[in-house]
Amino acid sequence: MNRTTITKALTLAGFTAVAGLSTLAGATAAHAATAPTVYARAGVIYAVTDGRTVRLTEDQVNAQPSLSPDGTRIAYVHNNTVWVMKSTGAGKHQVSDRTGTAPAWTPDGNTITYTAESCTGAPGTFRTGTRGGGASQPLTPAECRDQAAPQVGYITDVPATDPGQ
């Protein structure tokens, strides 16, 4: 090869690389523009997509929304239990079998971890599926992995029958 051929090949390769980077950056920017940003304010969860804010929850007992890795679902705390909904607000359902906080998605988006009271009475980390209906698996502390988790106690909105209470 002579010097002219090498220069032309490098120039062509340089343009190809730049074109490839441009395509990659365009795809990333397009994904970022369509993935919502989620937040909670005054117990209500909102999503912002392309500058448009949408209220996703009806009541005011929600907190700590966490967007799934693919941006299609949101894990959140609803009335002190972990729930999942689509990023549009549809399909709300409970996934934790106990009170919990700080839901976080695993990188593959198939399970959620959250913090709840462990068998020791101290905070522990639990894992649950995204469909709900199953028992959460204790991850930490290690001594709780083979023990039954504490029973769940729910607070109801039933008024007291004794006026003095």
C-alpha positions in Angstrom: 0.0 0.0 0.0 1.2 3.5 -0.7 0.8 6.5 1.5 -2.3 7.8 -0.4 -4.2 4.5 0.0 -3.5 4.4 3.7 -4.7 8.0 4.2 -7.9 7.3 2.3 -8.5 4.1 4.3 -8.0 5.9 7.6 -10.2 8.8 6.5 -12.9 6.4 5.5 -12.6 4.5 8.8 -12.8 7.8 10.7 -16.0 8.8 8.9 -17.5 5.4 9.6 -16.7 5.6 13.3 -18.1 9.1 13.6 -21.3 8.0 11.8 -21.6 5.0 14.1 -21.2 7.3 17.2 -23.8 9.6 15.8 -26.3 6.8 15.3 -25.6 5.5 18.8 -26.0 9.0 20.4 -29.2 9.5 18.5 -30.7 6.2 19.8 -29.6 7.1 23.4 -31.1 10.5 23.2 -34.4 9.1 21.7 -34.6 6.6 24.6 -33.9 9.4 27.2 -36.6 11.6 25.7 -39.3 8.9 26.0 -38.4 7.4 29.4 -40.3 9.2 32.2 -38.9 10.8 35.3 -40.9 9.8 38.3 -41.3 11.6 41.7 -43.6 11.8 44.7 -45.0 14.9 46.2 -47.5 15.1 49.0 -48.1 11.4 48.8 -48.9 11.4 45.1 -46.7 9.9 42.4 -46.2 11.8 39.1 -44.4 11.0 35.9 -42.9 13.6 33.5 -42.4 12.5 29.9 -41.3 14.9 27.2 -42.1 17.9 29.5 -45.7 16.7 30.3 -46.5 15.9 33.9 -49.1 13.2 34.7 -50.5 12.2 38.0 -50.3 8.4 38.4 -51.9 7.7 41.8 -55.3 8.7 43.0 -54.8 8.7 46.8 -52.1 10.4 48.9 -50.4 7.5 50.6 -47.6 6.9 48.1 -43.8 7.4 48.2 -40.4 6.4 46.9 -41.1 5.7 43.3 -38.4 3.7 41.4 -38.4 3.4 37.6 -37.6 -0.1 36.2 -34.5 -0.4 34.1 -36.5 -0.5 30.9 -38.6 2.5 31.9 -41.9 0.7 31.6 -42.8 0.0 35.3 -42.6 1.8 38.6 -42.1 0.2 42.0 -43.3 2.4 44.9 -44.5 2.4 48.5 -48.3 2.5 48.8 -49.7 2.7 52.3 -46.4 1.2 53.7 -46.3 -1.8 51.3 -44.4 -2.2 48.0 -46.5 -2.0 44.8 -45.8 -2.0 41.0 -47.6 -0.2 38.2 -47.0 0.5 34.6 -45.3 3.8 33.9 -48.7 5.0 32.6 -50.3 4.4 36.0 -52.2 1.3 34.9 -52.0 -2.1 36.5 -51.4 -1.2 40.1 -50.8 -4.2 42.3 -49.1 -5.1 45.6 -45.9 -7.2 45.4 -44.6 -7.2 49.0 -46.1 -9.5 51.6 -45.1 -7.2 54.5 -44.6 -3.5 55.2 -41.5 -2.2 53.5 -39.6 0.8 52.1 -37.0 1.8 49.6 -38.0 -0.4 46.6 -35.2 -0.9 44.1 -35.2 -2.9 40.8 -32.6 -5.5 40.0 -30.7 -4.7 36.8 -32.7 -7.3 34.8 -36.0 -5.8 36.0 -37.4 -9.2 37.1 -37.3 -8.7 40.8 -37.4 -5.9 43.4 -35.5 -5.6 46.6 -36.9 -3.6 49.6 -36.2 -2.9 53.3 -38.4 -4.4 56.0 -38.3 -5.7 59.5 -36.2 -8.9 59.6 -36.4 -11.9 61.9 -34.0 -10.1 64.3 -36.3 -7.1 64.6 -33.8 -4.9 62.8 -34.1 -3.8 59.2 -33.4 -6.4 56.6 -33.4 -6.7 52.8 -36.0 -8.7 51.0 -36.5 -9.7 47.4 -39.9 -10.2 45.7 -41.2 -10.8 42.1 -42.9 -8.1 40.1 -46.3 -9.9 39.9 -47.0 -10.2 43.6 -48.8 -13.0 45.4 -45.7 -14.8 46.6 -43.6 -14.7 49.8 -40.7 -12.3 49.9 -37.3 -13.9 50.2 -35.1 -12.6 53.0 -31.6 -11.6 51.8 -30.1 -9.9 54.9 -29.3 -10.4 57.7 -27.9 -13.8 56.8 -29.4 -15.5 59.9 -32.9 -14.7 58.6 -32.6 -16.6 55.3 -33.8 -19.9 56.9 -36.4 -18.4 59.3 -39.9 -17.3 58.8 -40.2 -13.6 58.4 -42.2 -11.6 61.0 -46.0 -11.5 60.4 -47.4 -8.5 58.6 -49.7 -6.2 60.5 -51.8 -3.8 58.5 -53.4 -0.6 59.9 -57.0 -0.1 58.8 -59.0 3.0 58.5 -61.8 1.6 60.7 -62.9 4.2 63.3 -62.7 3.3 66.9 -66.1 2.1 68.5 -65.4 3.7 71.8 -65.6 7.5 71.7 -63.0 7.7 74.4 -60.3 6.1 72.2 
